[in-house]
Amino acid sequence: MFRGESSIVIDDKGRLAIPKGYRALLMERWGEPVRLTLTIGLTPDIEHHRWLVVYPAAEWDAYEDRLNQVGPFDWEARKVAEMLIGHANDVELDRQGRLVIPPSLRRFANLGARAKIVGQGREFALWDEEKHDKWLEDSIASIGRILSSPSPGLLSISR
């Protein structure tokens, strides 16, 4: 699936070229035209670190189905689902392998001219390059604390 990171350029129209390896994977697995869904990335420190998540449309559709199963009175889960679904935008790659990031999502993620695409397995993240570098430094600073008291989820994948 999607692994690694790539530095990319975003032009004045909000277009960016998806790295060749990612494009090949998208076309091989999901065919053409390549349809993607972009939405906001959520994290407990969203006021400091903002990015976008890019899903192959079929992966997003399955995820959105699960989000839509949230009960109407589970207010916290509903808020998360509404944030993700409400900010989701569908895009198609053009013939040059580029996508256009909607202006509202560019503003949310504070995307400038330089960005990073970072593989996340079934999806990939899209960051402003400077913001990603800051997030990475913050993450490195906190990893010792996380590993010294691992969550059940972290323990489940460590076996």
Secondary structure, DSSP 8 states (H G I E B T S, - for coil): -B-SEEEEEB-TTSEEE--HHHHHHHHHHH-SS-EEEEEE---TTTTT---EEEEEHHHHHHHHHHHTTS-TT-HHHHHHHHHHHHT-EEEE--TTSEEE--HHHHHHTT--SEEEEEE-BSSEEEEEHHHHHHHHHHHHHHHHHHHHS--HHHHHH--
